[in-house]
Amino acid sequence: MAAPLSVADALARVLDPAAPLPAETVPLAQAHGRVLAEDLAARRTQPPDDVSAMDGYAVRAADVAAPGARLRVIGEVPAGRPFDGTVGPGETARIFTGGVMPAGADTVVVQEVATRDGDTVTFSAAGTPGRHVRRRGRDFATGAVLLRRGRRLTMRDLALAAAMNHPAVPAHRRPRVGLLATGDELVPPGTEPGPGRIVYSNGFAIGALARHEGADTIDLGIVPDRLDETVAAIRRARAEAVDVLVTTGGASVGDYDLVQTALASEGMRLAFWKIAMRPGRPLMSGRLGEVHVLGLPGNPVSSFVTAVLFLVPLLRRLQGRGDLSIPDEPAIAGAALKENDERADFLRAMLSTDAEGRLVATPVTDQDSSLLAPLGLADGLLLRAPHAAPVPAGGPCRVIRLPA
């Protein structure tokens, strides 16, 4: 029997056949969190003209080189209404923030140092050339590529794209993720479980995780441990045109673990089954035509941890993102860590900061993969490589922060 794959090798097999989904045009108001399929270039220059940065008076710097200058007011320049005339020697125009600098003027003197008397104004302070003027193109120029392909658009990016004069953007289609739970023992929340039954929970965390990563989710329900019903659910997933089918439970090879058999009967090409990690050893991956299949373990902790490590990078790849790796960071161990065996460990841990500002990762007391209460306490996963040496309390370690 072949040895279980390493986490890195398993992830490579999940990602290698995945390619970004096709692009679609997305209205800017709906584009938050979407991933650009093309570079986005400015369609205009910002600002399009030299404009005033303050309320005050547009002047020639030579006319206000010393305090006490007295000038004749020849007009007014509100934002959006440029002045048709020219400011000549001894003249000025009242200007407001955002107003286009009139011809002849090169400086703005703020209103706080101006005393107006009819059509004349006196300045108690000198002006300096170019003061309070925002030059044309100071922000960006037409043709400048300011947002790159593969970027997941932030709220700030939407403002920038709008200023660049894009009412819509080309973005990769959102992945459609089908969530299928299997097991005779499962009942939905709100149901009174009978003998031997448990309340289904995995799909709620995994669905939220998928949506957090930009996917749309489809609930395919809970199916009992019957081959015909499992096959029917898989066919429903294909009819719904899902890009990713995520199953929970039933992916092992016991008498009642029918997911692999059902998928194989429908033509799935198995990439792997079993990986050298804890929790999450019975993880399955394959392709069913164009559908990416991830068979997650049934235990809720194993299910969630493997979804973080494998489903998240897959969804990012399908959206054209470049940040596929789940980042880890240095920390110090809040408790002593034993020598590890041949599997990579992902210990649920509570994160805190010590008096020196260092990140501290303290494993929860009970690491059983069926326990949701300790998972709820955890902020991160403390990483333990295969055959890692013991680490004393206060020793170095690395952690992955869990999404909220």
N, C-alpha and C positions, 0 to 999 in steps of 0.2 A: 504494500500500500504506500502510495506517495506521501511524503511529509506535507503537512499543511503549509500553505503559502505564507510568506511574511506579509506584514501589513503593506509595505511599500510595493511588493510584487502584485499583491491583490489589487491595490488601487490603480496600478498601471494597467491591469487587465480591464478594469472598469472604465477607465478613461480612454484607452487607445482607440476603441471603435466609435467614440463619441465625437461628433462635429457640431459646430454652432448651427442652430436652427435658422431657417430663412428669415429675411428681414421683412418688416412691415412698416407702414407709415403710421406714426403714433402722434395724435394731437398733443401739443406741449402740456396742456393742462392734465393729461393722463400719463405723462412720461416719467414721473418721479419713480426712481428705482429701476427703470428700464435700462438696457445695455445698448449703447450705440453700435450699429452695424457698419457705420462709415465715419470717417473723419468729418467734423463739422467746421466749416469755414465761415467767417463773418461776411455777411452780404452788404455791409455798410461800414462806414468809418464812424468811430465814437470817441469824442463828440464830433459831429460833422463840420463844425465851425469852431473858431475861437469863441469861448463863452465866458461870461463873468462867473466867478466862484462866490461872489458876495453881492449883497445889496449896496449900492453906492453910486459912483459917477465914473463914466468912461472918459478918460482924458488922454492927452499926449504927455508922456513922462516929462518932456522938456518943460512943460508949463507948470509942473508941480514939484520942481526940483528943490524948492525951499518952502518952509511953512509960510502961510499968509497969502498964498496964491488966490487970486479972485478971477473967476471965469464966468462966461455967459452960458446959460443953459439953453440949448437949441432943440432939445427933443427928449423923448422918453423911449426906453427899450425894455418892454416886458418880455418874459420868456415866451418864445413862440411867435413873436412879432418883430422881426428885424427892422432896424432903422434905415430908411432909404438914403438919408443924407450922409455927409462927411463931416467929421469933427476936425475943424481947422485950428490954427493958433488962437489961443485965448478962449476956446470953446470947450464945452463938455455936454454930455448927454446923461440924463438920469438913467441908470441901468439896474435891473433886478437879477437875482441869482438865476443863471441859465440863459440870460439874454445874450444874443449874438453881439459880439464886439463890433461897433460901427466902424466903417472905414475911417482911417486917420487916427483912431485911438489905439493905444497899446498897453494901457494900464487902467486899473480900477482903484479908486480911492474910496474907502468904506464910508458909509453915511455917518458913522459915529464921530468923525472928525470934520464933518461938513456943516456949515451954517447957511441955510437957504434964505434969500431975501428976494422974492419975486423971481425974476429971470437971471439972477446972479447967485453964485454960491462961493463962499470963502472956506478954505481948508486950513485947519490949525496945525496940520502935520504934512510933511512932505510925502510924495509918492515915489516909489522906486520902479524902474522899468519892468514891465511884465507882471507886476504884483497883482494877485487875485485874478489871474487870467488862466483858464484851462485851455490849453492849446488843442487845436484840431488833431484828432488821432491819438491823443494822450492815452486813452484806454486801449483802443485797438484800431486797426486799419482794415479796409475791405480786402478779403482774401486770406486774412490771417487764420490759421487753423488753431482754434482755442480749445476744442473738445475732441478727444481722440477716440477712435474706434476701440471698443472693448471697455469703455468707461461706464460704470453704473452711475446714472445721473442723480446727483444730489439736489436738494432744494436750491442751493446756490447756482448749480449748473443750469437749472431751469430759467433763472433770472438772466444768466449770461446768454443762453440760447435765444431768449426773447429779445434781448438787446441787440443780438447779432441779426435779428429780423427773421427768425425761423418760427413759423407758427406750428410746425410739426417736425418730427425728427425720425430718421430711419433707425429702427431698433429691432433686435432679434425677437422673434416670437417667444412668448412665455412658454416654458415647458408645461405640458399637461401631465400631471402625476396621478395615476390611479392607485388608491389605497385599498388593499384587500386583506381582510383578517380571516384566519382559518382556525377552527377548533370547536369541537362539540361543547367544550366547557365554557365558552364565552357568551355573555349576555350584555346588552347595551346598558349604559348608565341609566339609572332610574328604575331598573328592573329589580325585583326581589330575586336574588340568585337561589336556585334550588340546590339540593345536595350535590356537591362536587363541582358546582359552577363558580365562575369568577366574573367580575365586571371587566369588560373590555376597556383598555386605557391607551394602548400603544398608538393608535391612529391619531389621537388628539394632539399628542406632542409632535409626532412625525409630520402631520398635516400642517401644524403651525410652523414647524421648522422649514418645510418646503415653501410655504407662502412667504415666510421671512426672507427666503432666498430668491423670491421673484417668480415662483411657479404658481400655476393654477392647480387646484386639487379636485379630484373626483372621488367621492366615497362609494366604493363598490360593495360595501357592507361586510357582514360576517357570514361565512359559509361553514357548514358542518364538515366533519371529516368524512366526506363522500366524494368519490372520484368524479361522478357525473356532475355534481353541483360545483365542484372546484373548476372543472373544465368549462362549465357554462359561465362562471364568473370571469374566467380568463377571456372567453370569447366576448363578453360584454365589454371588457377593457379594450379589446381591439376594435370593437364597434364604436367606442367612444374616442378612438384615435389618440390614445394616450401615447406620450413619448417615453414615459417611464412607468413601469408597473412595479409597485412596492408591495410585497406580501409580508405578512408577519405571522410567524409560526408555521409548522408543518413542512419545513424545508429540510428536515433531517431524513433519516432512512428507516424510521420505525414503521410498524404496521399501520399506524394512523397518521403518518406524515406523508401526505399525498401530493404536496405542491410540486415537487420535482417530477413525479410521475405524470401529473396532469400537464405540466408545461412541456415535458418531453413528447407527450402524445400530440401536442399542438405544434411541434417542430422547433422547440427552443434549442439553441446551440449553447451548451453549458460551458462557461469560461472557467469556473472553479466552484468548489464547495469545500468548506472548512479553511480557516486561516489560523495562524499561530498568534492569537491574541486572546486576552481575557479582560472584560467579558466580550462575547461575540464570536466564539469559535465556529458555530454552525451558520456561517454567512454564505449565501449563494449568489452567483452573478451569471448572467447569460444574455443572449439576444433572441428575441422572438420576432423574426422579420426585422422591421425597423424599430421595434420596441426594446428599450433597455430594461432588463429585469434585475431587480435586487430582492432577494429573498432574505429578509431579516429574521433573526431569532425571535422566538415568542416571548422570552423573558423581557419584561419592560425595560430594565436597565440596558441589557444587551441590545435591544432594539434601538433605543435612543442613541447609545454611544456609537453603534455602527452607522446609524443614519448621519450623525455629525461627521464621521470620518470618511464616509463613502458617498452618501447621497448628496451632501452639500457640494463636494467638488464636481460631481457629475452634473448637477444643475447649473453650476457656474460654467462648465465647459459648454453645455448646450446653449447657453446665452452669450457665448463669445467672450466671457471674462478671462482675464489673464491671471487673476489671483486665485489659483486653484488650491494651493496649499493652505491647510488650516494652521495658522501661526501658533507657535509655542513660545514661551518666554522663560527666562531664568527665575528661580525662586529658591527659598530655603525650606527644608523639610521641617514641619511642625512637630513631627514625631519620628522615631527611628523607623527605618525601612529595612525589611529583611532582604536577604539575597534572593534574586528572582530565578525562576526556572526557564524553560525553553520558550515560553510564550511572552509576548509583549503585554505588559499590564497597563491598564488605564484606570487608575484608582480614583474614585470619586473623592474630591477634596474640597474643604472649605478654605477660602482665600482671605487673608487679612494682611495688614501692614504692621511691622514692628516699629519700635521707637526710633530706629535708624532709617525708616522709610523703605525697608526691604519687603518684598512680597513673600508671604509665608503660606505654604500649602500644607494643611493638616488633613490627612485622610479621615473620612468618616469611619466610625468604629466598625460597622458591619458592611462588608463589600459584597454580600450576596446579590446576585444579578436579578433576583425577583423582587427586591425591596425598593419601593418607590419613595417612602418617607426619607431615607438617607439620601436618595438622589435629589429630592427637593431641597435638602440642606446644602448640597454641593454647589459651588460656584465654578468649579473647574475639574479637569482631569489631570492627575499627577502621572507623568509618563515614566514607565520603567521598562528599559530595553531587555530583551532576552538575556538571561544569565548576568544581569546587572549585579554588581557587588553591593553589600549592605551599605546603608547611608545612616550615619547617626543623626539624631535630632539636631537641627541647625546646619546640617550639611547641604550641599547644592543639589538641586533637582530642576526639572523643567515641567511647565504646566501649560495646558490649553484652557483658555477661558470658555466656559459654556455660554451659548447664546441665552438671552433672557426669555 
